[in-house]
Amino acid sequence: MSQLFSFSLEYVFTSAVLFGGYIVLRRFIAPEVRRMCLYAILFLSLLIPQIHFSDVAWLPDKKFTSLSAETITKPLENVVIRDKTLTIAWSEDSPPDVLTVSAPVHKPEAVKKTSITDILVYIYAIITASLFGRLLLSLFALIRLYRRSDRGQIDGMTVRLVPSAPFAGASFFRHIFLNREYANSREVKTILFHERVHRDRWHSADMLISELHTVFFWFNPVAWLLRNELRINAEIEADSVASNSIAREKYISDLVAASIISPSVFITPFSSFSLKRRLKELHTPVRTNWKKIRVFIVLFVLMALVPVACTDPMDQEARYLANKSMDNISKITTTYVSHQEDTQEKDEKIISIAFFSPDQKLEKVHNLTSYPYTSTTPKTRVFVTNPNSDGLFAVMDGLSMKYAERNFLYGNDWPAVVAAAAEKGEHYDLGRSRLNEYKYCFEYDGQLPVKIKTVEDFDLETDTSRFRFQMAYEHQFEYQDRKVTRFTEAFFAPMGGKSSDPSKNQGLQIREDVRFEYDDGERLIRMRVGKESWTFQYNGDQLAGSEFYINDKRYNRREYYYNKHGLKLRTEIFNLYDEPEYTIRYSYEFYQQADI
């Protein structure tokens, strides 16, 4: 649920509870106090959804001190580089460290995709613009009314006399309008007393504020009820004050005689607007009974705070992270929540943890599990350079994108990045064996590698014996406009020992044939590996979604959500039936509080 949709629901709920409480208590409250209550409902319904207990309660202090080197990473026991052979040894209880080299990275641009949210925003904008246009037309009608009126004096009061007006009397802020036909009538004194109360108490401001509130929050039924109640209460308040200066029976008689419908949403008229209720209030005036209403006021305000207390902690943290960016981060942790009954007991299990040094270099990423989050074998992700944030976020989900990850991590010319690392003796895809030795041979077309041959020698020990293995890889690349379009991986036998099948002891065997497709810009939109394929969608400069296919049948899809500064908040995973399957949540720790 987006923050905007969540706010809208909380706003509607809060306004409904508060307005419902007002309706219950209205008969115990005088018109002057009702006006304050209606304003309180209007502003509290907008304020309460923005209040979150997390701001003062559950969120920890975000001012972290720098982590020590021991807590960030464990050093390798031995690293020896000889020409293009790299020998790496590490203890069995310590995973390989992160290798980083400086290399140019290219972040793919994105193309705007129209979503359901965009359509709803367009609908909201159209309706809001229409209502605002209607309001402007009413204002223009009022201006025309003012221009065709004449200034006059009646009983020492300055008025605007309007010929053939569709009302007896009306007011707009400091101006009182009077139908010229009523200038010499017996009701004129009553009308002017009534309109003077509207003028002196600025009831036109009530009309204007309630109309603007309805224009922008038209989707909330309570906004319309609130607007009508403010208009009715303004009339009741004017009736209450004016009737104290004129005999009540005469005032009621004049009110009925001069009742005409109002021509404008802006003006407060002497009219028949809710006449029956106004007459009832004149016959039985109400005084505020604070003893009866104070307990109920507290009760309804507490009820309105229910959405605040029930807000999901991660939604609260998302609001906290609304203005955060990829600055001063010390650690990123991803956890998952399952929407499937058979796996919900595993909720909040950690997927990955990324560690950053104080200078914002990515030190390492520990993947503790992967989709469908049943794996319990942790592994350390190794990067040949500080990755793009889109790529880092992709691997933090525990969702494999295979070789497409490299496009997001390093750019669409990623073979040049990994080749540069290999040239320096750093293997870009470390294995899991205890002792590995790598030898490389490169072929280039300009600055882009077209072939990388790798010979890997490693030993594997068991309790009783030790085996020597050798694996030879050959990676070939094809490009278009510096973007890799094809990648093939092959390996050579022998792989160690002898096989009864001679074909397995010699020759080149193709293991992967990967195809990449791009749009007209720099955006990767599809990758295919055998029977599997991935498609990618974008929003602005960010990866907004992806889909995974097997034999061209969609297996799952993912939606990615960020704040306005590019900090990822969560990933939503949907199964092949398009039902919610998992939510991947992101939490952040910072070295210091960042003011953005």
C-alpha positions in Angstrom: 0.0 0.0 0.0 1.5 3.3 -1.0 1.9 6.1 1.5 -0.6 8.3 -0.3 -3.3 5.6 -0.3 -2.6 4.8 3.3 -2.9 8.5 4.2 -6.2 8.7 2.3 -7.7 5.8 4.2 -6.6 7.1 7.5 -7.9 10.6 6.7 -11.3 9.2 5.7 -11.5 7.1 8.8 -10.4 9.9 11.1 -12.8 12.4 9.7 -15.7 9.9 9.8 -15.1 9.2 13.5 -14.7 12.8 14.5 -17.7 14.0 12.5 -19.8 11.1 13.8 -18.9 12.2 17.3 -19.9 15.8 16.4 -23.3 14.6 15.2 -23.9 12.7 18.5 -22.9 15.7 20.6 -24.3 18.5 18.5 -27.5 18.9 20.5 -25.5 19.7 23.6 -23.3 22.3 21.9 -24.1 26.0 21.2 -23.6 27.2 17.6 -20.5 29.2 18.4 -18.8 26.1 19.9 -20.0 23.9 17.0 -18.1 26.2 14.6 -14.9 25.6 16.5 -15.6 21.8 16.6 -16.1 21.7 12.8 -12.8 23.5 12.2 -11.1 21.1 14.6 -12.6 18.1 12.7 -11.3 19.6 9.4 -7.8 20.1 10.6 -7.4 17.1 12.9 -8.6 14.7 10.2 -5.6 16.0 8.1 -3.1 16.1 10.9 -3.7 12.8 12.8 -2.8 10.6 9.8 0.6 12.3 9.8 1.2 11.6 13.5 3.1 8.4 14.1 4.0 6.9 17.5 7.2 5.7 15.9 8.5 9.2 15.9 8.9 9.1 19.6 8.6 5.4 20.6 9.7 2.4 18.6 12.3 3.7 16.2 15.8 3.5 17.7 18.3 6.3 17.8 19.7 6.7 14.3 23.0 8.3 15.3 25.4 5.4 15.0 29.1 5.5 15.6 31.5 4.1 13.1 31.9 0.3 13.1 35.3 -1.2 13.8 37.1 -3.0 11.0 36.5 -6.3 12.9 32.8 -5.9 12.8 32.7 -4.8 9.2 34.8 -7.5 7.6 37.2 -10.3 8.5 40.6 -10.1 6.6 41.8 -12.8 4.4 44.5 -14.9 6.0 46.7 -14.9 2.8 46.6 -13.2 -0.5 49.4 -13.7 -3.0 49.3 -12.3 -6.6 51.8 -13.6 -9.2 51.3 -12.2 -12.7 47.8 -13.3 -13.6 47.5 -16.1 -11.0 45.6 -15.5 -7.8 46.0 -17.8 -4.8 43.4 -17.3 -2.0 43.2 -19.2 1.2 40.7 -18.6 4.0 39.7 -20.4 7.2 36.7 -22.7 7.1 34.7 -20.5 9.5 35.4 -17.2 7.6 33.9 -16.4 4.3 35.9 -14.7 1.5 36.3 -11.0 1.9 35.0 -8.5 -0.6 37.3 -7.5 -3.5 36.8 -4.0 -4.9 38.6 -2.2 -7.7 37.9 1.2 -9.3 36.2 0.9 -12.6 33.7 3.0 -14.5 30.1 2.0 -14.0 27.1 2.8 -16.1 23.6 3.0 -14.6 20.9 2.1 -17.0 18.4 4.9 -17.7 14.7 4.2 -17.3 11.6 4.7 -19.2 8.3 5.9 -17.8 5.6 3.3 -17.5 2.0 4.2 -16.9 0.7 2.3 -13.9 -2.6 2.0 -12.1 -1.3 4.6 -9.6 -0.7 7.0 -12.5 -4.2 6.5 -13.9 -5.7 7.2 -10.5 -3.6 10.3 -10.2 -4.9 11.5 -13.6 -8.5 10.9 -12.5 -8.0 12.7 -9.3 -6.4 15.7 -11.1 -9.2 15.9 -13.7 -12.0 15.9 -11.0 -10.1 18.3 -8.8 -9.5 20.7 -11.7 -13.2 20.5 -12.6 -14.3 21.3 -9.1 -11.8 24.1 -8.8 -13.1 25.5 -12.1 -16.6 25.5 -10.8 -15.4 27.4 -7.8 -13.8 30.0 -10.0 -17.0 30.4 -12.0 -18.9 31.1 -8.7 -16.2 33.7 -7.8 -16.7 35.3 -11.3 -20.4 35.3 -10.8 -19.9 37.1 -7.5 -17.7 39.7 -9.2 -20.4 40.3 -11.8 -23.0 40.6 -9.0 -20.8 43.3 -7.3 -20.3 45.2 -10.5 -24.0 45.5 -11.3 -24.9 46.5 -7.7 -25.1 50.1 -6.4 -23.9 51.4 -3.1 -26.6 52.5 -0.7 -27.4 53.4 2.9 -30.2 51.8 4.9 -30.6 52.5 8.6 -27.0 53.8 8.7 -25.6 50.6 7.2 -23.7 50.5 3.9 -25.1 47.9 1.6 -24.8 46.9 -2.1 -28.3 47.1 -3.7 -28.8 44.5 -6.4 -31.6 44.8 -9.0 -33.6 41.6 -9.5 -31.4 39.5 -7.3 -32.4 35.8 -6.7 -32.1 36.4 -2.9 -33.4 38.7 -0.2 -30.0 39.5 1.4 -26.5 38.0 1.4 -23.0 38.8 2.5 -19.4 38.2 1.4 -16.8 39.1 3.9 -17.2 42.9 4.5 -19.9 43.4 1.8 -23.6 43.1 2.4 -25.9 42.6 -0.6 -29.6 43.4 -0.5 -32.2 42.8 -3.1 -33.5 46.2 -4.2 -37.1 44.9 -3.9 -36.6 44.4 -0.1 -35.1 47.9 0.5 -38.4 49.3 1.7 -40.0 46.1 2.9 -40.9 45.3 6.5 -38.4 42.5 6.6 -35.4 44.7 5.7 -34.3 45.3 9.3 -34.3 41.6 10.1 -32.4 40.8 6.9 -29.7 43.5 7.7 -29.3 42.3 11.3 -28.8 38.8 10.1 -26.3 39.7 7.4 -24.3 41.9 9.8 -23.7 38.9 12.0 -22.4 37.0 9.0 -20.1 39.9 8.1 -18.8 40.5 11.7 -18.1 36.9 12.4 -16.4 36.2 9.0 -18.7 33.4 8.0 -17.6 33.8 4.4 -14.3 32.4 5.5 -16.1 29.2 6.6 -17.7 28.9 3.2 -14.4 29.5 1.3 -12.3 27.1 3.5 -15.0 24.3 3.3 -15.3 24.7 -0.5 -11.5 24.5 -1.0 -11.4 21.5 1.3 -14.1 19.8 -0.7 -12.3 20.6 -4.0 -9.1 18.8 -2.9 -10.7 16.0 -0.9 -13.8 15.3 -2.9 -13.3 11.6 -2.6 -14.2 11.8 1.1 -18.0 11.9 1.7 -17.4 13.5 5.1 -15.8 16.5 3.4 -19.2 17.3 1.7 -21.1 16.7 5.0 -18.6 19.0 6.8 -19.1 21.7 4.1 -22.9 21.6 4.5 -22.7 21.6 8.3 -20.5 24.7 8.3 -23.0 26.5 6.1 -26.0 25.5 8.2 -24.2 26.3 11.4 -23.3 29.8 10.1 -27.0 30.4 9.5 -28.0 29.1 12.9 -25.4 31.2 14.6 -26.6 34.3 12.8 -30.2 33.5 13.6 -29.3 33.1 17.3 -27.5 36.4 17.6 -29.9 38.5 15.4 -33.0 37.1 17.1 -31.7 38.6 20.4 -32.1 42.1 18.9 -35.5 41.5 17.3 -38.6 40.0 18.7 -38.3 36.2 18.2 -41.8 35.9 16.7 -41.2 38.7 14.2 -37.7 37.3 13.3 -39.2 33.9 12.6 -42.0 35.4 10.5 -39.6 37.5 8.5 -37.3 34.5 8.0 -40.0 32.5 6.4 -41.2 35.3 4.3 -37.8 36.1 2.8 -36.6 32.5 2.3 -34.9 32.2 -1.1 -32.3 29.7 -2.4 -28.7 31.0 -2.4 -27.2 31.7 -5.9 -23.5 31.2 -5.0 -21.4 28.8 -3.0 -19.4 31.8 -1.6 -22.0 34.1 -0.1 -23.9 33.5 3.2 -27.6 34.4 2.3 -30.7 35.2 4.2 -32.4 32.2 2.7 -34.3 28.9 3.1 -31.1 26.9 3.5 -32.2 24.1 5.9 -35.1 26.3 7.1 -36.8 23.6 9.2 -33.7 23.0 11.3 -33.1 26.7 11.8 -36.7 27.2 13.0 -36.3 24.4 15.4 -33.1 25.9 16.8 -34.8 29.3 17.2 -37.6 27.7 19.2 -35.2 25.7 21.5 -31.9 27.5 21.8 -28.9 25.3 22.8 -26.3 26.1 25.5 -23.1 24.2 25.6 -23.1 21.5 28.3 -19.4 20.8 29.0 -20.1 18.3 31.7 -21.9 16.0 29.3 -19.6 16.4 26.3 -16.0 16.5 27.6 -15.7 12.8 28.2 -17.2 12.0 24.8 -14.8 14.4 23.1 -11.8 12.6 24.5 -13.4 9.3 23.6 -13.9 10.2 19.9 -10.5 11.7 19.6 -8.9 8.5 20.9 -11.0 6.5 18.5 -9.7 8.7 15.7 -6.1 7.8 16.8 -6.7 4.1 16.1 -5.1 4.1 12.7 -2.0 5.7 14.2 -1.7 2.9 16.9 -2.4 0.2 14.3 0.1 1.4 11.7 2.5 -1.3 10.6 6.0 -0.6 12.0 7.5 -0.9 8.6 5.0 1.7 7.2 6.1 3.9 10.0 9.8 3.3 9.2 9.0 4.0 5.5 7.8 7.4 6.6 10.9 7.9 8.6 13.0 7.0 5.5 10.9 9.2 3.2 13.7 11.8 3.1 16.7 9.5 3.4 19.2 8.7 0.7 22.2 6.4 0.1 24.3 8.6 2.4 25.9 7.6 5.8 24.5 4.1 5.7 26.3 1.5 7.8 24.1 -1.5 7.2 21.1 -2.6 5.1 19.1 -5.6 6.2 16.4 -7.3 4.3 13.7 -9.5 5.8 10.7 -11.2 4.3 7.0 -11.5 5.2 5.1 -14.4 3.7 1.5 -14.1 2.5 1.2 -17.9 2.3 -0.3 -19.7 5.3 2.3 -22.5 5.2 5.3 -20.1 5.6 4.0 -17.3 7.8 5.8 -18.8 10.8 9.1 -17.8 9.2 8.2 -14.1 8.9 10.9 -11.6 9.6 13.7 -14.0 8.8 16.8 -12.2 7.5 17.5 -12.6 3.8 20.6 -10.5 3.4 22.9 -8.0 5.2 25.0 -5.4 3.4 27.9 -3.7 5.3 29.3 -0.3 4.4 32.5 1.4 5.5 32.3 4.9 6.8 33.4 6.2 3.4 30.3 4.5 1.9 32.2 1.6 0.2 30.3 -1.6 0.1 32.3 -4.0 2.2 30.4 -7.2 1.8 26.9 -8.7 1.5 25.9 -11.8 3.4 23.0 -13.8 1.8 21.5 -16.0 4.4 18.7 -17.4 2.3 17.2 -17.1 -1.2 13.8 -17.5 -2.9 11.7 -19.3 -2.0 13.5 -18.7 1.3 14.0 -22.3 2.3 17.8 -22.3 1.9 19.8 -22.2 5.1 23.3 -22.1 3.6 24.7 -18.6 3.9 27.1 -17.2 1.4 29.0 -14.0 0.8 28.5 -12.0 -2.3 31.6 -10.7 -3.9 31.7 -7.6 -6.1 34.5 -6.4 -8.3 33.6 -2.7 -7.8 31.2 -0.6 -5.7 27.9 -1.5 -7.4 25.0 0.7 -8.6 22.2 0.9 -6.0 19.7 -0.8 -8.3 22.1 -3.8 -8.6 22.7 -4.0 -4.9 19.0 -3.8 -4.1 18.4 -6.7 -6.6 20.8 -9.0 -4.9 19.5 -8.0 -1.4 16.1 -9.5 -2.3 17.5 -13.1 -2.5 15.8 -13.3 -6.0 18.1 -14.6 -8.7 18.3 -12.6 -11.9 21.4 -14.6 -13.0 23.6 -12.6 -15.4 21.2 -9.6 -15.5 22.4 -8.8 -12.1 25.7 -7.7 -13.6 23.9 -5.2 -15.8 22.4 -3.5 -12.8 25.5 -3.9 -10.7 28.1 -2.6 -13.1 26.4 -1.3 -16.3 25.6 -2.8 -19.7 29.4 -3.1 -20.5 30.0 -5.2 -17.4 32.4 -7.6 -19.2 34.9 -4.7 -19.3 34.5 -4.2 -15.6 35.1 -7.9 -14.7 37.9 -8.2 -17.2 39.7 -5.2 -15.6 39.4 -7.0 -12.2 40.7 -10.3 -13.7 43.6 -8.4 -15.3 44.6 -7.3 -11.8 44.4 -10.8 -10.5 41.0 -10.6 -8.9 38.6 -13.4 -9.8 35.1 -12.0 -10.3 33.2 -15.2 -9.4 34.9 -16.8 -6.4 34.2 -20.5 -5.8 33.6 -22.2 -2.5 36.6 -24.5 -2.4 39.4 -24.0 0.1 42.2 -23.2 -2.2 41.8 -21.9 -5.7 44.3 -20.8 -8.3 43.2 -18.9 -11.4 45.0 -18.2 -14.7 43.6 -16.0 -17.4 43.9 -15.3 -21.1 42.2 -12.3 -22.7 41.1 -11.2 -26.2 39.9 -7.6 -26.8 38.1 -5.7 -29.5 39.1 -2.2 -28.6 38.4 -1.7 -24.9 35.8 -4.4 -24.7 36.8 -8.1 -24.0 35.4 -10.6 -26.5 36.9 -13.7 -24.9 38.2 -14.6 -21.4 39.7 -18.0 -20.8 40.1 -19.1 -17.2 41.9 -22.1 -15.8 40.9 -23.0 -12.2 43.0 -25.4 -10.1 41.7 -26.4 -6.7 42.0 -29.1 -4.1 39.1 -30.6 -2.2 39.8 -32.6 0.9 37.6 -35.2 2.7 38.2 -37.0 5.9 40.2 -39.7 4.2 41.6 -38.3 0.9 42.4 -35.2 -1.1 41.5 -34.6 -4.7 43.0 -32.3 -7.3 40.6 -30.7 -9.7 41.0 -28.5 -12.7 38.3 -26.6 -14.6 38.8 -24.5 -17.7 36.2 -21.9 -18.6 35.8 -19.8 -21.8 33.5 -16.7 -21.7 32.7 -15.1 -25.0 30.9 -11.7 -25.5 29.1 -9.9 -28.3 28.2 -6.2 -28.2 26.1 -3.5 -29.8 26.8 0.1 -29.0 29.0 -1.0 -26.0 26.1 -3.0 -24.6 26.6 -6.8 -24.2 24.0 -8.6 -26.2 25.3 -12.2 -25.9 27.3 -14.1 -23.4 28.3 -17.7 -23.7 30.0 -19.8 -21.0 31.7 -23.0 -21.9 34.0 -25.4 -20.0 36.7 -27.8 -21.0 37.2 -31.4 -19.8 39.0 -33.1 -18.2 37.7 -31.9 -14.9 39.8 -34.3 -12.8 40.1 -38.1 -12.9 38.9 -40.3 -15.7 35.4 -41.1 -16.9 34.1 -44.2 -18.7 32.5 -41.8 -21.2 35.3 -40.5 -23.4 33.2 -37.5 -24.5 33.5 -36.2 -20.9 37.2 -36.3 -20.9 37.9 -33.9 -23.7 36.5 -31.0 -25.7 34.5 -27.9 -25.2 31.0 -28.1 -23.7 28.6 -25.2 -23.7 26.9 -24.6 -20.4 25.2 -21.2 -20.8 24.0 -19.1 -23.8 22.7 -15.8 -22.6 20.9 -13.2 -24.7 20.3 -9.6 -23.7 17.8 -7.2 -25.2 17.6 -3.4 -24.7 15.1 -0.6 -25.6 16.1 2.4 -27.7 18.1 3.8 -24.7 20.4 2.0 -22.2 17.7 0.0 -20.5 17.9 -3.8 -20.3 14.4 -5.0 -20.9 14.9 -8.8 -21.4 17.4 -11.5 -20.7 17.0 -15.1 -21.8 19.0 -18.1 -20.6 17.8 -21.4 -22.1 14.2 -22.0 -21.0 14.3 -19.2 -18.5 13.9 -15.5 -19.2 13.5 -12.2 -17.3 11.8 -9.0 -18.3 12.3 -5.6 -16.6 10.2 -2.5 -16.3 11.3 1.0 -15.2 9.9 4.1 -13.6 12.0 7.3 -13.8 15.6 6.3 -13.2 14.8 3.2 -11.2 14.0 -0.5 -11.8 10.3 -0.6 -11.0 9.5 -4.3 -11.7 10.6 -7.6 -13.2 9.0 -10.8 -14.3 10.4 -14.3 -14.4 9.4 -16.8 -17.1 9.9 -20.6 -17.6 9.2 -21.8 -21.1 7.5 -18.4 -21.8 5.1 -18.9 -18.9 5.3 -16.3 -16.1 6.4 -17.9 -12.9 6.4 -14.8 -10.7 6.7 -11.0 -10.9 8.2 -8.4 -8.6 7.4 -4.8 -7.9 10.0 -2.4 -6.3 9.2 0.6 -4.2 11.6 3.5 -3.3 11.5 6.8 -1.6 12.0 10.0 -3.6 15.8 9.8 -3.1 16.1 6.3 -4.5 16.3 4.4 -1.2 14.5 1.1 -1.6 11.7 0.5 0.9 10.3 -2.9 -0.1 9.8 -5.5 -2.9 6.5 -7.2 -3.5 6.5 -10.7 -5.0 3.5 -12.2 -6.7 3.1 -15.9 -7.7 2.1 -17.3 -11.1 -1.6 -16.7 -10.2 -0.7 -13.0 -9.5 -1.4 -13.5 -5.8 0.8 -11.8 -3.2 3.5 -14.3 -2.2 6.2 -12.4 -0.3 7.0 -8.9 0.9 10.7 -8.1 1.2 11.3 -5.3 3.7 14.4 -3.1 3.9 15.7 -1.6 7.1 18.7 0.8 7.4 21.2 1.8 10.0 23.1 5.0 9.6 26.5 6.2 10.8 24.9 9.6 11.6 21.6 11.4 11.3 21.4 12.9 7.8 19.4 16.1 7.4 18.1 16.1 3.9 
